């Protein structure tokens, strides 16, 4: 006997025993009468006993058939309920979403959007993990992640929400004291604050007005794995930094920071929602992706943080 039970045979037998008819059972299961008959015969051969007395005029269960019928009916009901529950969860937004997002962006922007989503989807809960580390979605059991980067090729599925521009910035006090760099090579004479988890490590890339490219390795008093930690040092006048628009645009508008070397551009990156590849996504995850596409795929509201 194989390790797995004949689930199909048990399901067919349960329906035949319930309806007392191969014809009616086959119709209810959407199979032919011959298929139903073969399934029961296969089950009888596997068990080594007759389950049904079959004659042209009479249908009855044997003692073994009566004993098995109740257990088979319970099994079929459990299987149908499990399948219905899985199907309902797949098509109706319901259940828990485990999500990862960068720390600064998650606190300043994403967290303020989630109450609207959760109010609109009372059957969904979210387990939000904020970290600037790149998590292993599959290995750590995440349904999705918000990533702000140039994404490498991978087995993940990604949807780009919007472009993100990197800006080279410094405080007015720092620029008044140290001067304004005009070209990438001028950065050799400046203190530069590095973001420790940029994909390429401590490398700054710039493209000039004529399409020329330059690479600089920043050197300075601080590297950090969090954008807000660098922002505090920027505002204190400790150096220059390359940071995303959503971190510094409010400070630029308020005059707390200034863009420098504006003829040279840092590479544009993107804001993406990524999910494990392969297979359809659950309805709850699709609902969140659609919500974030609508809310994050447009200009951000100013950051509400102090100077």
Phi, psi and omega in degrees: 000134179289164183291323183274137176290161178279082185295321178297314180299319179294320180294316180294316180300319180301317182288323176297315180296323181292316186266351180056036182196129174291322181296312181293321179295317179299317180297319182291332180267352180074031177234170179282160177299323180296320179296318179296317180296317180295324180295318180290319178298321178295321179294318178298318179295322180294320182275344180072029179206153178278136182255331185225134169277119183241117172224162180304331185248355189217137176232125176206153177273144172283174176302317178296322179296317178296321179294322183279332188301317182295316179294320180294322178296320178295318178299315182296318179296319178296317180294319180295321179293319179295317180294318179297320179295317179295319179295318180297320179292328181288326186257343181244129180298108184201145175109186185264139174248124176261118189231144175245145178208155176298149187300303186296313182294322179298318181288316189276336186230305186297316184301330181283344179270332189298326177303322178296318180294314183292327177293325180282341183228076184296343179275358183251141169237155182235131172255097185265123178248118182259124180196145175275358173284149176274112184276157174273103186302311184288310184294330183256007172074033178269142175279328182197167178211147172263123181232136181243097188185173164274115187279133172285161174298136181201181177274003178280154174259130185234142171238123180282126180271317178192159173287155177230126180262133175272138182235138172271120188223159173206165180279154175304323180295315179296314183293325177294328182276318189254349181090170184252121176293142179253333183224158181306322182294339177294340182293344177300333182264010184239155170280128183237135181260126188254143174268117193290341184246023169295148189304326184262010185077208185274074176226130174250130179246140179223149174241129184274178183297335178262009180090359179290148182244142178226148178235131178232145173256110184291144176227135181184188189279351186210136161236150181211157179261018180217131185295322181292331176294321176290323181300318179300319180287327174300311182296333178279357176081028182274349180164193178255157177209154172257115183223159181293155182303322184290345177274323192247347187298323178295320179292324177296314180298327182273356180084006180283332176228160177228141173284139178232163179054047189288345175285346180248135182246139170280157182300140174285135175248188182223156171260122185234150166254122184243146179224158175302141181282160175089126175080160178290148177277147175301154182301325181296321180289319178298322179297319179291319179299315180296321179296312182293327177297319179291318189272328183259349180277017179224167184305142182281152170286153180303147178289136182258069179233156182283168180289000000 
